[in-house]
Amino acid sequence: MYELLKNLDRRWIFLMMGLAVGVPILFDLQFPETATQMTKNVYDAIEELPRGSRVLMAWDYDPSTEGELGPMATEFTRHCCERGHKLYYLTLVPVGPQMIEKSIDTVIRTNFPAYTYGEDYVNLGYKSGYEGVIKVIVTNLRGLYTTDARGTNIDQIPMCKDVANIQDMDLVVNVSGAYPGTKEWVQYAVTPFPDKIRMVAGVTGVQAPLFYPYVPKQLIGMLSAIKGAAEYETLVNKAYDGGVMDKKFMEANRRMGPQLVAHLLMIGLIITGNWVYFMQRRLEKQAA
């Protein structure tokens, strides 16, 4: 066995990794997820809001991070719609409007046709300025947003008439791919107004360690990468699937399959490589 593993052609390893990723995708393998406390906090923050609450949906990501963040955005939208909340979409990222439209098209228009634009949800679109936008709208929304993404004056949009700034929101939900994103919302919205603004976030795996210190004071909870999205999906689906599971609400769990199998293979290869190394050293000492 030692000689076989010592001289193993690396192409076998490439093949094993290809199978580890490909087989779960081909056979749609999914594994049970157990939610962490941070994920439960995100779920509870939305679940416990009274029906009809105002939720700011800050979609600060683009196609480069959609693999991790897209399922979060889908599930955030679904959960808020299930609870009957009013959704205010905006983005600080130039390609963000496409991500907003995707959430609206795939969830609201498809699964919640009773939701009415201007009364139950609104798309305020993109504004340039990065964190400067947050600094303005935290006290004066109309200082920057005079119209929605369609060009309609927001004073003519029923759900916007009584909104002066984002302190009027009951919750901020931020999906963050990089800069600007969760860090800027925490620094320029939550921190100056800790008693007014409550926030949850979904972030990439690379960002997550930077934001752990913000939980639970500045951030009520946080979803980390596709794992956090899968945990959140599990909680929402358990509460609202109604016996009919829509595949788009299982996307994070589906994406976790190949990731889990590939990681197990990597761990196995690391253990095997170390065993071969120490066996080689042992045999060299015996031969000396």
C-alpha positions as CSV (number, residue, x, y, z in Angstrom):
1,M,0.0,0.0,0.0
2,Y,2.8,2.4,0.9
3,E,4.6,1.8,-2.4
4,L,1.3,2.3,-4.3
5,L,0.5,5.6,-2.6
6,K,4.1,6.9,-2.8
7,N,4.2,6.5,-6.6
8,L,0.6,7.5,-7.2
9,D,0.2,9.4,-10.4
10,R,-1.2,12.9,-9.6
11,R,-3.8,12.4,-12.4
12,W,-5.6,10.0,-10.2
13,I,-6.0,12.8,-7.6
14,F,-7.4,15.1,-10.3
15,L,-9.8,12.4,-11.3
16,M,-11.0,11.9,-7.7
17,M,-11.5,15.6,-7.2
18,G,-13.5,15.7,-10.5
19,L,-15.7,12.9,-9.3
20,A,-16.1,14.4,-5.8
21,V,-17.5,17.6,-7.4
22,G,-19.3,16.1,-10.4
23,V,-21.1,13.2,-8.8
24,P,-23.0,15.3,-6.2
25,I,-24.0,17.7,-9.0
26,L,-25.2,14.9,-11.3
27,F,-27.1,13.1,-8.7
28,D,-28.3,16.2,-6.8
29,L,-26.9,14.9,-3.5
30,Q,-28.0,17.0,-0.5
31,F,-27.0,16.6,3.1
32,P,-28.8,17.7,6.3
33,E,-27.9,21.1,7.7
34,T,-28.0,22.2,11.4
35,A,-28.2,25.9,11.9
36,T,-25.7,27.7,14.0
37,Q,-26.8,30.4,16.5
38,M,-25.8,33.2,14.2
39,T,-28.0,31.8,11.5
40,K,-30.9,31.3,13.9
41,N,-30.5,34.9,15.0
42,V,-30.9,36.1,11.3
43,Y,-34.0,33.9,11.0
44,D,-35.5,35.2,14.3
45,A,-34.8,38.8,13.4
46,I,-37.0,38.6,10.3
47,E,-39.5,36.1,11.8
48,E,-40.3,38.1,14.9
49,L,-41.0,41.4,13.1
50,P,-44.7,42.3,13.0
51,R,-46.3,41.7,9.7
52,G,-46.0,44.7,7.4
53,S,-42.7,45.8,8.9
54,R,-40.3,47.9,6.7
55,V,-37.2,46.0,5.7
56,L,-34.4,47.7,3.7
57,M,-32.9,45.1,1.3
58,A,-29.4,46.4,0.5
59,W,-28.1,44.1,-2.3
60,D,-24.4,45.0,-2.5
61,Y,-23.0,42.2,-4.6
62,D,-22.5,41.3,-8.3
63,P,-22.2,38.2,-10.5
64,S,-18.7,37.5,-9.2
65,T,-20.0,36.5,-5.8
66,E,-23.5,35.3,-6.8
67,G,-22.4,31.7,-6.2
68,E,-22.3,32.3,-2.5
69,L,-24.7,35.2,-2.1
70,G,-27.4,34.5,-4.7
71,P,-29.2,31.8,-2.6
72,M,-29.1,34.1,0.5
73,A,-30.8,36.9,-1.5
74,T,-33.4,34.6,-2.8
75,E,-34.2,33.2,0.7
76,F,-34.1,36.6,2.4
77,T,-36.7,37.8,-0.2
78,R,-38.8,34.7,0.3
79,H,-38.8,34.9,4.1
80,C,-39.7,38.6,4.1
81,C,-42.6,37.9,1.7
82,E,-43.8,35.0,3.7
83,R,-44.0,37.3,6.7
84,G,-45.8,40.1,4.7
85,H,-43.1,42.7,5.2
86,K,-42.6,45.7,2.9
87,L,-39.4,45.6,1.0
88,Y,-37.2,48.5,0.0
89,Y,-34.4,47.4,-2.4
90,L,-31.3,49.5,-3.1
91,T,-27.7,48.9,-4.0
92,L,-24.3,50.6,-3.7
93,V,-22.8,48.4,-6.4
94,P,-23.0,49.3,-10.2
95,V,-24.1,45.8,-11.2
96,G,-26.4,45.5,-8.1
97,P,-29.6,46.4,-10.0
98,Q,-29.4,43.2,-11.9
99,M,-29.2,41.3,-8.6
100,I,-32.2,43.1,-7.3
101,E,-34.2,42.4,-10.5
102,K,-33.3,38.7,-10.2
103,S,-34.7,38.5,-6.7
104,I,-37.8,40.3,-7.7
105,D,-38.3,38.2,-10.9
106,T,-37.5,34.8,-9.4
107,V,-39.3,35.2,-6.0
108,I,-41.8,38.0,-5.8
109,R,-43.3,37.9,-9.3
110,T,-43.2,34.1,-9.5
111,N,-44.2,33.0,-5.9
112,F,-45.9,36.1,-4.5
113,P,-48.0,37.6,-7.3
114,A,-50.2,39.3,-4.7
115,Y,-47.3,41.6,-3.8
116,T,-47.9,44.9,-5.5
117,Y,-45.1,47.2,-6.6
118,G,-45.2,50.6,-4.8
119,E,-47.3,49.2,-2.0
120,D,-45.5,46.0,-0.9
121,Y,-42.0,46.4,-2.5
122,V,-40.0,49.1,-4.3
123,N,-36.7,49.2,-6.2
124,L,-34.8,52.3,-5.4
125,G,-31.9,51.2,-7.6
126,Y,-28.3,52.2,-7.6
127,K,-26.6,55.4,-6.4
128,S,-22.9,56.1,-6.8
129,G,-20.9,57.3,-3.9
130,Y,-20.2,54.1,-1.9
131,E,-20.3,54.8,1.8
132,G,-21.2,58.4,1.1
133,V,-24.7,57.2,0.1
134,I,-25.2,55.6,3.5
135,K,-24.0,58.8,5.3
136,V,-26.7,60.8,3.5
137,I,-29.7,58.4,3.6
138,V,-29.2,57.5,7.2
139,T,-30.7,61.0,8.0
140,N,-32.2,62.1,4.7
141,L,-33.4,59.5,2.1
142,R,-34.7,62.1,-0.3
143,G,-31.3,63.8,-0.3
144,L,-30.3,61.2,-2.9
145,Y,-33.3,59.1,-3.7
146,T,-35.9,61.4,-5.3
147,T,-37.1,58.7,-7.7
148,D,-37.2,54.9,-7.8
149,A,-35.4,52.8,-10.4
150,R,-38.3,53.4,-12.9
151,G,-38.0,57.1,-12.6
152,T,-41.2,57.5,-10.5
153,N,-41.1,60.3,-7.9
154,I,-40.9,58.5,-4.5
155,D,-43.5,60.9,-3.1
156,Q,-45.9,59.2,-5.5
157,I,-45.1,55.8,-4.2
158,P,-47.4,54.9,-1.3
159,M,-45.0,52.9,0.7
160,C,-42.3,55.7,0.5
161,K,-44.5,58.6,1.6
162,D,-43.8,58.3,5.3
163,V,-40.2,57.2,5.0
164,A,-37.8,60.1,5.8
165,N,-34.6,58.0,6.2
166,I,-33.4,54.5,6.9
167,Q,-33.9,55.0,10.6
168,D,-37.6,54.5,9.7
169,M,-36.8,50.9,8.7
170,D,-37.5,48.1,11.2
171,L,-34.6,46.1,9.9
172,V,-31.7,46.4,7.4
173,V,-30.8,43.2,5.5
174,N,-27.4,43.5,3.7
175,V,-26.0,41.0,1.2
176,S,-22.4,41.9,0.8
177,G,-19.8,40.8,-1.8
178,A,-16.9,43.2,-1.0
179,Y,-16.7,47.0,-0.9
180,P,-19.0,48.7,-0.2
181,G,-21.0,46.4,1.9
182,T,-21.6,45.2,5.4
183,K,-18.6,47.0,7.0
184,E,-19.7,50.3,5.6
185,W,-23.4,49.8,6.7
186,V,-22.1,48.9,10.2
187,Q,-19.8,51.9,10.4
188,Y,-22.0,54.6,9.0
189,A,-25.5,53.4,9.8
190,V,-25.7,51.0,12.7
191,T,-22.8,52.5,14.8
192,P,-24.0,56.1,14.8
193,F,-27.7,55.0,15.5
194,P,-27.5,51.8,17.6
195,D,-30.9,52.3,19.1
196,K,-32.6,53.1,15.8
197,I,-31.1,50.7,13.2
198,R,-31.1,46.9,13.5
199,M,-29.2,44.9,10.9
200,V,-28.5,41.3,9.7
201,A,-26.1,40.4,6.9
202,G,-25.1,37.7,4.5
203,V,-21.4,37.7,3.4
204,T,-18.9,35.7,1.5
205,G,-16.6,33.2,3.3
206,V,-13.6,35.5,2.8
207,Q,-15.3,38.4,4.5
208,A,-16.9,36.5,7.4
209,P,-14.0,36.4,9.8
210,L,-13.7,40.2,9.6
211,F,-17.3,40.6,10.8
212,Y,-17.5,38.1,13.6
213,P,-16.6,40.9,16.2
214,Y,-19.7,42.8,15.1
215,V,-22.0,39.9,16.2
216,P,-24.3,40.3,18.1
217,K,-24.0,44.0,19.0
218,Q,-23.9,45.8,15.6
219,L,-25.1,42.7,13.7
220,I,-28.0,40.7,15.2
221,G,-26.8,37.7,13.1
222,M,-24.8,36.8,10.0
223,L,-24.9,34.2,7.2
224,S,-21.4,33.1,6.2
225,A,-20.9,31.8,2.7
226,I,-22.9,29.0,1.1
227,K,-22.9,27.1,4.4
228,G,-24.8,29.9,6.1
229,A,-27.1,30.2,3.2
230,A,-27.9,26.4,3.4
231,E,-28.6,26.6,7.1
232,Y,-30.9,29.6,6.6
233,E,-32.6,27.8,3.7
234,T,-33.3,24.8,6.0
235,L,-34.9,27.0,8.6
236,V,-37.1,28.8,6.2
237,N,-38.1,25.7,4.2
238,K,-39.0,23.9,7.4
239,A,-41.3,26.7,8.4
240,Y,-42.9,27.6,5.0
241,D,-42.4,24.8,2.4
242,G,-46.1,23.7,2.7
243,G,-45.2,20.3,1.5
244,V,-44.2,21.5,-2.0
245,M,-40.5,22.2,-2.3
246,D,-39.5,24.7,-5.0
247,K,-36.0,23.9,-6.3
248,K,-34.9,27.5,-6.3
249,F,-35.4,27.5,-2.5
250,M,-33.0,24.5,-2.2
251,E,-30.2,26.0,-4.2
252,A,-27.8,26.6,-1.3
253,N,-28.3,23.0,0.0
254,R,-27.6,21.7,-3.6
255,R,-24.4,23.7,-3.8
256,M,-23.2,22.4,-0.5
257,G,-23.2,18.8,-1.8
258,P,-20.1,19.0,-4.0
259,Q,-18.4,21.3,-1.5
260,L,-18.8,18.9,1.3
261,V,-17.6,15.8,-0.6
262,A,-14.6,17.7,-2.1
263,H,-13.6,18.9,1.4
264,L,-13.8,15.4,2.8
265,L,-11.6,14.2,-0.1
266,M,-9.1,16.9,0.6
267,I,-8.9,16.0,4.3
268,G,-8.4,12.3,3.3
269,L,-5.6,13.2,0.9
270,I,-3.9,15.4,3.6
271,I,-4.0,12.5,6.1
272,T,-2.8,10.0,3.5
273,G,0.0,12.3,2.3
274,N,1.2,12.7,5.9
275,W,1.1,8.9,6.5
276,V,3.2,8.3,3.4
277,Y,5.7,11.0,4.5
278,F,6.2,9.5,8.0
279,M,6.3,5.9,6.7
280,Q,9.1,7.1,4.3
281,R,11.1,8.6,7.1
282,R,10.6,5.5,9.2
283,L,11.9,3.2,6.5
284,E,14.8,5.5,5.8
285,K,15.8,5.3,9.5
286,Q,15.6,1.6,9.5
287,A,17.7,1.3,6.4
288,A,20.4,3.7,7.8
